[in-house]
Amino acid sequence: MARIIAPDGCTGIDVRTELGKTTYNGRMFDTDNARHVRMLKAQGAFVGSTGGIPKAAGYWCGDCSRTSFFVRCGKCGRHNPRET
């Protein structure tokens, strides 16, 4: 399944099918039809990142001022027990 992002200012895209058309409304939509993905990309849409955005606050290291997702700092090795 691909997450498709519409171009700026676009709130819906129509894709022609054998039986008429399929309408994708909104700024983001999911589709698992490879033909639709190709047609949407041809109209200016693009595939969204599968990595996403981390939502965890992490642990801040007072020694090297680095934020990590782990209690032990990966740069200097300091133990940082409190989450930011």
Secondary structure in CASP SS format (residue, H / E / C, confidence):
PFRMAT SS
TARGET T0000
AUTHOR 0000-0000-0000
METHOD secondary structure of the structure
MODEL  1
M C 1.00
A E 1.00
R E 1.00
I E 1.00
I E 1.00
A C 1.00
P C 1.00
D C 1.00
G C 1.00
C C 1.00
T C 1.00
G E 1.00
I E 1.00
D E 1.00
V E 1.00
R E 1.00
T E 1.00
E C 1.00
L C 1.00
G E 1.00
K E 1.00
T E 1.00
T E 1.00
Y E 1.00
N E 1.00
G C 1.00
R C 1.00
M E 1.00
F E 1.00
D E 1.00
T E 1.00
D C 1.00
N C 1.00
A H 1.00
R H 1.00
H H 1.00
V H 1.00
R H 1.00
M H 1.00
L H 1.00
K H 1.00
A H 1.00
Q C 1.00
G C 1.00
A C 1.00
F E 1.00
V E 1.00
G C 1.00
S C 1.00
T C 1.00
G C 1.00
G C 1.00
I C 1.00
P C 1.00
K C 1.00
A C 1.00
A C 1.00
G C 1.00
Y E 1.00
W E 1.00
C C 1.00
G C 1.00
D C 1.00
C C 1.00
S C 1.00
R C 1.00
T E 1.00
S E 1.00
F C 1.00
F C 1.00
V C 1.00
R E 1.00
C C 1.00
G C 1.00
K C 1.00
C C 1.00
G C 1.00
R C 1.00
H E 1.00
N C 1.00
P C 1.00
R C 1.00
E E 1.00
T C 1.00
END
